[in-house]
Amino acid sequence: MVLKVEFPKDFENKFRELAMKKFGYAKGAIKKASEEAMKEWIKLEENNIPKLENSIESIRGMIKHLNGKISSVELQHEASKLWIK
């Protein structure tokens, strides 16, 4: 998989410098450092995102009072707003 990201030049330079110091001045150092950084970020964030049990049913319950009062398109917009929250 390819993932392209842009960073400020000073951040990129520091990342490259540290990656090469840790993994050597050879091909693949940036990739190894990126994978390590992303794995750590995933470990940190995985537990911070609330797990929703049956979230579709939850949204249906939240917009049930609107059923029949607004159009299906408006109902979809309301559901989308709730999904994003």
N, CA, C and O atoms as CSV, one atom per row, in Angstrom:
chain,resi,resn,atom,element,x,y,z
A,1,MET,N,N,0.845,-1.174,0.000
A,1,MET,CA,C,0.000,0.000,0.000
A,1,MET,C,C,0.895,1.243,0.000
A,1,MET,O,O,1.964,1.261,0.610
A,2,VAL,N,N,0.443,2.244,-0.676
A,2,VAL,CA,C,1.184,3.509,-0.714
A,2,VAL,C,C,0.351,4.554,0.009
A,2,VAL,O,O,-0.850,4.688,-0.223
A,3,LEU,N,N,1.008,5.284,0.878
A,3,LEU,CA,C,0.365,6.359,1.617
A,3,LEU,C,C,1.234,7.593,1.462
A,3,LEU,O,O,2.393,7.602,1.878
A,4,LYS,N,N,0.674,8.633,0.863
A,4,LYS,CA,C,1.446,9.857,0.644
A,4,LYS,C,C,0.991,10.915,1.635
A,4,LYS,O,O,-0.205,11.160,1.792
A,5,VAL,N,N,1.948,11.538,2.298
A,5,VAL,CA,C,1.654,12.605,3.251
A,5,VAL,C,C,2.642,13.743,3.047
A,5,VAL,O,O,3.758,13.530,2.572
A,6,GLU,N,N,2.234,14.933,3.401
A,6,GLU,CA,C,3.110,16.098,3.325
A,6,GLU,C,C,3.307,16.664,4.724
A,6,GLU,O,O,2.367,16.757,5.515
A,7,PHE,N,N,4.540,17.036,5.009
A,7,PHE,CA,C,4.877,17.621,6.298
A,7,PHE,C,C,5.665,18.897,6.064
A,7,PHE,O,O,6.221,19.090,4.982
A,8,PRO,N,N,5.722,19.766,7.056
A,8,PRO,CA,C,6.601,20.934,6.944
A,8,PRO,C,C,8.048,20.455,6.771
A,8,PRO,O,O,8.433,19.411,7.297
A,9,LYS,N,N,8.827,21.219,6.042
A,9,LYS,CA,C,10.194,20.824,5.690
A,9,LYS,C,C,11.042,20.508,6.919
A,9,LYS,O,O,11.775,19.518,6.924
A,10,ASP,N,N,10.952,21.334,7.960
A,10,ASP,CA,C,11.775,21.096,9.147
A,10,ASP,C,C,11.390,19.799,9.857
A,10,ASP,O,O,12.257,19.094,10.374
A,11,PHE,N,N,10.095,19.480,9.884
A,11,PHE,CA,C,9.623,18.226,10.476
A,11,PHE,C,C,10.139,17.041,9.664
A,11,PHE,O,O,10.634,16.062,10.221
A,12,GLU,N,N,10.018,17.142,8.354
A,12,GLU,CA,C,10.483,16.064,7.468
A,12,GLU,C,C,11.980,15.826,7.640
A,12,GLU,O,O,12.421,14.681,7.735
A,13,ASN,N,N,12.755,16.896,7.679
A,13,ASN,CA,C,14.204,16.764,7.831
A,13,ASN,C,C,14.569,16.076,9.148
A,13,ASN,O,O,15.442,15.208,9.182
A,14,LYS,N,N,13.900,16.466,10.220
A,14,LYS,CA,C,14.175,15.859,11.534
A,14,LYS,C,C,13.788,14.383,11.519
A,14,LYS,O,O,14.518,13.546,12.049
A,15,PHE,N,N,12.647,14.060,10.916
A,15,PHE,CA,C,12.196,12.666,10.831
A,15,PHE,C,C,13.199,11.828,10.039
A,15,PHE,O,O,13.575,10.738,10.469
A,16,ARG,N,N,13.629,12.333,8.889
A,16,ARG,CA,C,14.607,11.619,8.054
A,16,ARG,C,C,15.926,11.408,8.806
A,16,ARG,O,O,16.515,10.327,8.764
A,17,GLU,N,N,16.368,12.443,9.482
A,17,GLU,CA,C,17.622,12.361,10.226
A,17,GLU,C,C,17.549,11.266,11.296
A,17,GLU,O,O,18.445,10.428,11.400
A,18,LEU,N,N,16.491,11.284,12.077
A,18,LEU,CA,C,16.346,10.289,13.142
A,18,LEU,C,C,16.138,8.882,12.589
A,18,LEU,O,O,16.662,7.912,13.136
A,19,ALA,N,N,15.375,8.777,11.508
A,19,ALA,CA,C,15.145,7.468,10.892
A,19,ALA,C,C,16.455,6.861,10.421
A,19,ALA,O,O,16.701,5.673,10.627
A,20,MET,N,N,17.286,7.661,9.800
A,20,MET,CA,C,18.562,7.149,9.286
A,20,MET,C,C,19.539,6.830,10.411
A,20,MET,O,O,20.314,5.879,10.309
A,21,LYS,N,N,19.508,7.616,11.478
A,21,LYS,CA,C,20.374,7.315,12.621
A,21,LYS,C,C,19.978,5.977,13.249
A,21,LYS,O,O,20.837,5.193,13.655
A,22,LYS,N,N,18.662,5.726,13.325
A,22,LYS,CA,C,18.194,4.493,13.965
A,22,LYS,C,C,18.294,3.278,13.044
A,22,LYS,O,O,18.736,2.212,13.473
A,23,PHE,N,N,17.892,3.428,11.795
A,23,PHE,CA,C,17.792,2.283,10.887
A,23,PHE,C,C,18.910,2.224,9.841
A,23,PHE,O,O,18.933,1.313,9.013
A,24,GLY,N,N,19.810,3.162,9.872
A,24,GLY,CA,C,20.928,3.151,8.936
A,24,GLY,C,C,20.666,4.023,7.721
A,24,GLY,O,O,19.525,4.369,7.413
A,25,TYR,N,N,21.728,4.362,7.054
A,25,TYR,CA,C,21.653,5.241,5.890
A,25,TYR,C,C,21.473,4.428,4.617
A,25,TYR,O,O,22.233,4.569,3.659
A,26,ALA,N,N,20.462,3.583,4.623
A,26,ALA,CA,C,20.197,2.718,3.472
A,26,ALA,C,C,18.727,2.807,3.091
A,26,ALA,O,O,17.902,3.360,3.818
A,27,LYS,N,N,18.434,2.252,1.941
A,27,LYS,CA,C,17.056,2.221,1.451
A,27,LYS,C,C,16.168,1.498,2.473
A,27,LYS,O,O,16.533,0.440,2.984
A,28,GLY,N,N,15.019,2.073,2.756
A,28,GLY,CA,C,14.066,1.441,3.659
A,28,GLY,C,C,14.018,2.038,5.054
A,28,GLY,O,O,13.133,1.695,5.838
A,29,ALA,N,N,14.942,2.915,5.377
A,29,ALA,CA,C,14.982,3.508,6.712
A,29,ALA,C,C,13.736,4.349,6.982
A,29,ALA,O,O,13.160,4.273,8.067
A,30,ILE,N,N,13.319,5.145,6.005
A,30,ILE,CA,C,12.135,5.996,6.168
A,30,ILE,C,C,10.895,5.120,6.333
A,30,ILE,O,O,10.032,5.408,7.162
A,31,LYS,N,N,10.813,4.064,5.549
A,31,LYS,CA,C,9.666,3.152,5.630
A,31,LYS,C,C,9.592,2.502,7.007
A,31,LYS,O,O,8.521,2.453,7.612
A,32,LYS,N,N,10.718,2.003,7.505
A,32,LYS,CA,C,10.736,1.359,8.826
A,32,LYS,C,C,10.330,2.342,9.920
A,32,LYS,O,O,9.556,1.999,10.813
A,33,ALA,N,N,10.853,3.561,9.849
A,33,ALA,CA,C,10.536,4.573,10.856
A,33,ALA,C,C,9.059,4.957,10.787
A,33,ALA,O,O,8.415,5.153,11.818
A,34,SER,N,N,8.529,5.064,9.574
A,34,SER,CA,C,7.114,5.408,9.397
A,34,SER,C,C,6.215,4.325,9.975
A,34,SER,O,O,5.245,4.619,10.674
A,35,GLU,N,N,6.544,3.068,9.681
A,35,GLU,CA,C,5.755,1.955,10.212
A,35,GLU,C,C,5.785,1.944,11.731
A,35,GLU,O,O,4.753,1.758,12.376
A,36,GLU,N,N,6.965,2.143,12.300
A,36,GLU,CA,C,7.089,2.163,13.760
A,36,GLU,C,C,6.251,3.288,14.363
A,36,GLU,O,O,5.549,3.089,15.354
A,37,ALA,N,N,6.334,4.470,13.756
A,37,ALA,CA,C,5.583,5.619,14.268
A,37,ALA,C,C,4.084,5.386,14.179
A,37,ALA,O,O,3.349,5.701,15.114
A,38,MET,N,N,3.629,4.837,13.063
A,38,MET,CA,C,2.193,4.600,12.884
A,38,MET,C,C,1.687,3.508,13.819
A,38,MET,O,O,0.580,3.615,14.347
A,39,LYS,N,N,2.470,2.470,14.030
A,39,LYS,CA,C,2.070,1.410,14.970
A,39,LYS,C,C,1.893,1.975,16.370
A,39,LYS,O,O,0.931,1.647,17.065
A,40,GLU,N,N,2.828,2.825,16.778
A,40,GLU,CA,C,2.722,3.456,18.103
A,40,GLU,C,C,1.489,4.349,18.201
A,40,GLU,O,O,0.784,4.335,19.210
A,41,TRP,N,N,1.233,5.122,17.150
A,41,TRP,CA,C,0.058,6.004,17.143
A,41,TRP,C,C,-1.226,5.183,17.224
A,41,TRP,O,O,-2.150,5.530,17.960
A,42,ILE,N,N,-1.276,4.092,16.463
A,42,ILE,CA,C,-2.462,3.224,16.483
A,42,ILE,C,C,-2.676,2.666,17.880
A,42,ILE,O,O,-3.803,2.648,18.374
A,43,LYS,N,N,-1.592,2.205,18.529
A,43,LYS,CA,C,-1.717,1.668,19.892
A,43,LYS,C,C,-2.289,2.711,20.844
A,43,LYS,O,O,-3.142,2.402,21.676
A,44,LEU,N,N,-1.816,3.943,20.716
A,44,LEU,CA,C,-2.286,5.020,21.596
A,44,LEU,C,C,-3.749,5.385,21.340
A,44,LEU,O,O,-4.514,5.582,22.284
A,45,GLU,N,N,-4.134,5.474,20.079
A,45,GLU,CA,C,-5.462,5.966,19.716
A,45,GLU,C,C,-6.557,4.906,19.721
A,45,GLU,O,O,-7.734,5.228,19.879
A,46,GLU,N,N,-6.178,3.656,19.551
A,46,GLU,CA,C,-7.162,2.579,19.459
A,46,GLU,C,C,-8.113,2.554,20.648
A,46,GLU,O,O,-9.309,2.307,20.490
A,47,ASN,N,N,-7.589,2.805,21.814
A,47,ASN,CA,C,-8.402,2.744,23.022
A,47,ASN,C,C,-9.137,4.041,23.325
A,47,ASN,O,O,-9.993,4.072,24.209
A,48,ASN,N,N,-8.816,5.114,22.606
A,48,ASN,CA,C,-9.455,6.411,22.847
A,48,ASN,C,C,-10.746,6.606,22.064
A,48,ASN,O,O,-11.527,7.508,22.365
A,49,ILE,N,N,-10.971,5.765,21.064
A,49,ILE,CA,C,-12.163,5.907,20.234
A,49,ILE,C,C,-13.267,5.060,20.844
A,49,ILE,O,O,-13.107,3.848,20.991
A,50,PRO,N,N,-14.390,5.685,21.202
A,50,PRO,CA,C,-15.469,4.908,21.812
A,50,PRO,C,C,-16.033,3.875,20.849
A,50,PRO,O,O,-16.227,4.143,19.664
A,51,LYS,N,N,-16.288,2.705,21.381
A,51,LYS,CA,C,-16.872,1.643,20.567
A,51,LYS,C,C,-18.386,1.741,20.670
A,51,LYS,O,O,-18.951,1.750,21.764
A,52,LEU,N,N,-19.026,1.812,19.521
A,52,LEU,CA,C,-20.474,1.912,19.490
A,52,LEU,C,C,-21.071,0.553,19.171
A,52,LEU,O,O,-20.755,-0.052,18.146
A,53,GLU,N,N,-21.909,0.095,20.029
A,53,GLU,CA,C,-22.623,-1.137,19.776
A,53,GLU,C,C,-23.842,-0.803,18.935
A,53,GLU,O,O,-24.668,0.020,19.330
A,54,ASN,N,N,-23.956,-1.435,17.788
A,54,ASN,CA,C,-25.119,-1.278,16.925
A,54,ASN,C,C,-25.439,0.196,16.676
A,54,ASN,O,O,-26.542,0.657,16.967
A,55,SER,N,N,-24.471,0.925,16.139
A,55,SER,CA,C,-24.611,2.369,15.961
A,55,SER,C,C,-25.719,2.754,14.991
A,55,SER,O,O,-26.315,3.820,15.144
A,56,ILE,N,N,-26.011,1.920,14.000
A,56,ILE,CA,C,-27.095,2.229,13.050
A,56,ILE,C,C,-28.423,2.271,13.804
A,56,ILE,O,O,-29.238,3.169,13.589
A,57,GLU,N,N,-28.631,1.316,14.670
A,57,GLU,CA,C,-29.870,1.293,15.458
A,57,GLU,C,C,-29.944,2.493,16.392
A,57,GLU,O,O,-31.024,3.034,16.633
A,58,SER,N,N,-28.798,2.907,16.917
A,58,SER,CA,C,-28.774,4.086,17.793
A,58,SER,C,C,-29.226,5.326,17.036
A,58,SER,O,O,-30.011,6.122,17.550
A,59,ILE,N,N,-28.725,5.491,15.804
A,59,ILE,CA,C,-29.108,6.653,15.000
A,59,ILE,C,C,-30.588,6.587,14.653
A,59,ILE,O,O,-31.287,7.599,14.704
A,60,ARG,N,N,-31.069,5.394,14.299
A,60,ARG,CA,C,-32.502,5.266,14.014
A,60,ARG,C,C,-33.330,5.727,15.200
A,60,ARG,O,O,-34.344,6.405,15.036
A,61,GLY,N,N,-32.894,5.358,16.387
A,61,GLY,CA,C,-33.615,5.773,17.590
A,61,GLY,C,C,-33.588,7.281,17.792
A,61,GLY,O,O,-34.567,7.866,18.256
A,62,MET,N,N,-32.473,7.908,17.447
A,62,MET,CA,C,-32.331,9.354,17.642
A,62,MET,C,C,-33.157,10.171,16.655
A,62,MET,O,O,-33.525,11.306,16.956
A,63,ILE,N,N,-33.455,9.615,15.484
A,63,ILE,CA,C,-34.205,10.383,14.486
A,63,ILE,C,C,-35.631,9.852,14.297
A,63,ILE,O,O,-36.354,10.299,13.406
A,64,LYS,N,N,-36.020,8.912,15.130
A,64,LYS,CA,C,-37.338,8.302,14.998
A,64,LYS,C,C,-38.457,9.347,15.060
A,64,LYS,O,O,-39.450,9.245,14.341
A,65,HIS,N,N,-38.289,10.346,15.921
A,65,HIS,CA,C,-39.321,11.378,16.079
A,65,HIS,C,C,-39.509,12.227,14.813
A,65,HIS,O,O,-40.525,12.908,14.673
A,66,LEU,N,N,-38.536,12.189,13.891
A,66,LEU,CA,C,-38.626,12.977,12.656
A,66,LEU,C,C,-39.323,12.224,11.526
A,66,LEU,O,O,-39.702,12.826,10.521
A,67,ASN,N,N,-39.491,10.938,11.681
A,67,ASN,CA,C,-40.070,10.105,10.633
A,67,ASN,C,C,-41.471,10.602,10.253
A,67,ASN,O,O,-42.346,10.750,11.106
A,68,GLY,N,N,-41.657,10.852,8.968
A,68,GLY,CA,C,-42.945,11.332,8.473
A,68,GLY,C,C,-43.094,12.844,8.532
A,68,GLY,O,O,-44.013,13.396,7.928
A,69,LYS,N,N,-42.208,13.523,9.249
A,69,LYS,CA,C,-42.294,14.985,9.390
A,69,LYS,C,C,-41.396,15.709,8.393
A,69,LYS,O,O,-41.641,16.868,8.057
A,70,ILE,N,N,-40.356,15.027,7.923
A,70,ILE,CA,C,-39.449,15.640,6.952
A,70,ILE,C,C,-39.226,14.651,5.803
A,70,ILE,O,O,-39.551,13.469,5.914
A,71,SER,N,N,-38.674,15.151,4.714
A,71,SER,CA,C,-38.466,14.296,3.534
A,71,SER,C,C,-37.355,13.275,3.797
A,71,SER,O,O,-36.587,13.409,4.750
A,72,SER,N,N,-37.285,12.275,2.956
A,72,SER,CA,C,-36.259,11.237,3.108
A,72,SER,C,C,-34.854,11.811,2.953
A,72,SER,O,O,-33.918,11.355,3.610
A,73,VAL,N,N,-34.707,12.806,2.091
A,73,VAL,CA,C,-33.399,13.442,1.900
A,73,VAL,C,C,-32.998,14.178,3.172
A,73,VAL,O,O,-31.856,14.069,3.618
A,74,GLU,N,N,-33.919,14.920,3.751
A,74,GLU,CA,C,-33.631,15.631,4.998
A,74,GLU,C,C,-33.319,14.639,6.123
A,74,GLU,O,O,-32.469,14.901,6.973
A,75,LEU,N,N,-34.007,13.515,6.117
A,75,LEU,CA,C,-33.772,12.471,7.106
A,75,LEU,C,C,-32.348,11.916,6.958
A,75,LEU,O,O,-31.667,11.659,7.950
A,76,GLN,N,N,-31.916,11.738,5.716
A,76,GLN,CA,C,-30.546,11.273,5.468
A,76,GLN,C,C,-29.519,12.281,5.966
A,76,GLN,O,O,-28.490,11.901,6.524
A,77,HIS,N,N,-29.797,13.568,5.764
A,77,HIS,CA,C,-28.875,14.603,6.229
A,77,HIS,C,C,-28.778,14.588,7.753
A,77,HIS,O,O,-27.685,14.718,8.305
A,78,GLU,N,N,-29.892,14.435,8.422
A,78,GLU,CA,C,-29.895,14.374,9.885
A,78,GLU,C,C,-29.115,13.160,10.374
A,78,GLU,O,O,-28.340,13.252,11.326
A,79,ALA,N,N,-29.325,12.020,9.713
A,79,ALA,CA,C,-28.602,10.800,10.094
A,79,ALA,C,C,-27.100,10.985,9.879
A,79,ALA,O,O,-26.298,10.536,10.698
A,80,SER,N,N,-26.721,11.635,8.796
A,80,SER,CA,C,-25.297,11.877,8.513
A,80,SER,C,C,-24.662,12.741,9.593
A,80,SER,O,O,-23.547,12.462,10.034
A,81,LYS,N,N,-25.362,13.785,10.021
A,81,LYS,CA,C,-24.852,14.660,11.070
A,81,LYS,C,C,-24.613,13.879,12.354
A,81,LYS,O,O,-23.599,14.063,13.026
A,82,LEU,N,N,-25.574,12.993,12.691
A,82,LEU,CA,C,-25.418,12.190,13.892
A,82,LEU,C,C,-24.281,11.180,13.761
A,82,LEU,O,O,-23.560,10.933,14.727
A,83,TRP,N,N,-24.116,10.603,12.592
A,83,TRP,CA,C,-23.061,9.626,12.349
A,83,TRP,C,C,-21.696,10.272,12.541
A,83,TRP,O,O,-20.794,9.673,13.126
A,84,ILE,N,N,-21.549,11.505,12.043
A,84,ILE,CA,C,-20.272,12.209,12.154
A,84,ILE,C,C,-19.936,12.493,13.619
A,84,ILE,O,O,-18.781,12.388,14.030
A,85,LYS,N,N,-20.952,12.853,14.396
A,85,LYS,CA,C,-20.725,13.104,15.839
A,85,LYS,C,C,-20.266,11.849,16.503
A,85,LYS,O,O,-20.020,11.843,17.709
